Amino acid sequence: MVVRHSSGKEVLFRQIAGAVARRICYYIRPEQQVTTGEEFGFIKFGSRIDVFVPVGTKINVNLGDVVKGKLTKLGELN
Protein backbone atom coordinates (compact mmCIF):
# COMPACT_ATOMS: atom_id res chain seq x y z
CA MET A 1 0.00 0.00 0.00
CA VAL A 2 1.41 3.38 -1.00
CA VAL A 3 0.29 6.63 0.63
CA ARG A 4 1.12 9.92 -1.09
CA HIS A 5 1.69 12.87 1.25
CA SER A 6 0.39 16.32 0.26
CA SER A 7 4.04 17.23 -0.47
CA GLY A 8 4.06 14.55 -3.18
CA LYS A 9 6.36 12.18 -1.25
CA GLU A 10 5.26 8.57 -1.00
CA VAL A 11 5.43 6.12 1.92
CA LEU A 12 4.98 2.38 1.35
CA PHE A 13 3.40 0.12 3.99
CA ARG A 14 3.68 -3.65 3.65
CA GLN A 15 1.73 -5.83 6.08
CA ILE A 16 3.24 -9.29 6.53
CA ALA A 17 1.18 -12.03 8.12
CA GLY A 18 3.06 -14.74 9.98
CA ALA A 19 2.42 -18.48 9.95
CA VAL A 20 -0.37 -18.16 12.53
CA ALA A 21 -2.02 -14.93 11.34
CA ARG A 22 -2.49 -15.61 7.62
CA ARG A 23 -5.19 -12.96 7.36
CA ILE A 24 -4.73 -9.29 6.56
CA CYS A 25 -7.72 -6.93 6.53
CA TYR A 26 -7.75 -3.44 5.01
CA TYR A 27 -10.27 -0.72 5.87
CA ILE A 28 -9.30 1.70 3.12
CA ARG A 29 -9.84 1.47 -0.63
CA PRO A 30 -7.68 2.59 -3.58
CA GLU A 31 -7.64 6.38 -4.11
CA GLN A 32 -9.25 6.98 -0.69
CA GLN A 33 -7.94 10.06 1.12
CA VAL A 34 -6.48 9.30 4.58
CA THR A 35 -5.24 11.38 7.50
CA THR A 36 -2.27 11.04 9.82
CA GLY A 37 -2.92 8.46 12.54
CA GLU A 38 -5.84 6.83 10.73
CA GLU A 39 -6.04 3.03 10.86
CA PHE A 40 -5.84 1.42 7.44
CA GLY A 41 -6.16 -2.23 8.44
CA PHE A 42 -4.95 -4.96 10.76
CA ILE A 43 -3.42 -8.42 10.82
CA LYS A 44 -5.40 -10.95 12.78
CA PHE A 45 -3.27 -12.54 15.53
CA GLY A 46 -0.48 -10.03 14.92
CA SER A 47 2.68 -10.16 12.82
CA ARG A 48 4.53 -7.17 11.39
CA ILE A 49 4.42 -4.17 9.11
CA ASP A 50 7.29 -2.82 7.04
CA VAL A 51 7.37 0.93 6.39
CA PHE A 52 9.48 2.32 3.54
CA VAL A 53 10.06 6.07 3.68
CA PRO A 54 11.80 8.43 1.24
CA VAL A 55 15.53 9.07 1.54
CA GLY A 56 16.12 12.03 3.84
CA THR A 57 13.23 11.26 6.22
CA LYS A 58 14.12 12.06 9.84
CA ILE A 59 13.77 8.76 11.75
CA ASN A 60 12.60 9.08 15.38
CA VAL A 61 13.07 5.43 16.44
CA ASN A 62 16.05 3.12 16.80
CA LEU A 63 16.62 -0.58 16.18
CA GLY A 64 15.17 -2.58 19.06
CA ASP A 65 12.67 0.11 20.12
CA VAL A 66 9.18 -1.10 20.95
CA VAL A 67 6.68 0.86 18.87
CA LYS A 68 2.90 1.02 19.15
CA GLY A 69 0.43 1.93 16.42
CA LYS A 70 -1.05 5.44 16.74
CA LEU A 71 1.28 6.14 19.71
CA THR A 72 4.82 6.05 18.30
CA LYS A 73 5.92 8.70 15.79
CA LEU A 74 8.27 6.79 13.48
CA GLY A 75 9.67 9.78 11.61
CA GLU A 76 9.15 13.10 9.88
CA LEU A 77 9.09 13.69 6.11
CA ASN A 78 11.40 16.49 4.99
N, C-alpha and C positions, 0 to 999 in steps of 0.2 A: 504494500500500500504506500503510495507516495502522496505527501501533503505539500502543497505549494503555499509558501508564506506570501503575505501581501508584498514583500520586497522582491518576489520572484524566485527566491531560493527554495530548493526542495529538500525535504527530509523523508527518508524511506524508513518504514516500519515493517519488520518481518516477524510475524508470530510463528513460533516453532513449538509444535505439540510434541511431548515426549511419548514414550512407549505406553504409558498409562492414560494420558489425556486423550490423544487421538481425535479431539474435536475442537475446532476453532469456530467461534461465532462472531460475526461482525454486525454492528448496529448501523453503520453508515453505508451509503450507496455511492457509486461512482458519480463524480461531479458535485457531490453534496458539499456545502460550505460548512466548515467546522470552526470551533473556537478553542483557544488555549485551555487545556485542562479537561476538555470534553472526552468522555469515554468513547472509543470507537469499536470495542469488542472485548472478548475475553476468551481464555482457554480453559475449558472445563478441567478440573483437577490440577491446574497449574502447568507450568513449564517455563518458557522464556520468551523474551522479545528482543530482537536485535534492532538497534536504531542507528541509521547511517546519516550523518550530518555533513554539510558542506565543509570543505577545507577552510580553516580560519575560524571555525566556531569556537567560542570560549567554553571549555568543558569545566563543569562545576563539581564533578565527582571523580574519584580515584578508583583504580583497580581494587577490588575487595570490599568496597563500600556496599552497605545494604541500602537499596533504594526501594521506595514505595510509590506506587502509582498515585498521581494527583497530589503527592506530598513532597517528592524530591524533584528539585529543578536540576535537570541533567546538564543544561548548558544554555548559552545565549548566542543567537545568530548575529553575526557582524554585518 
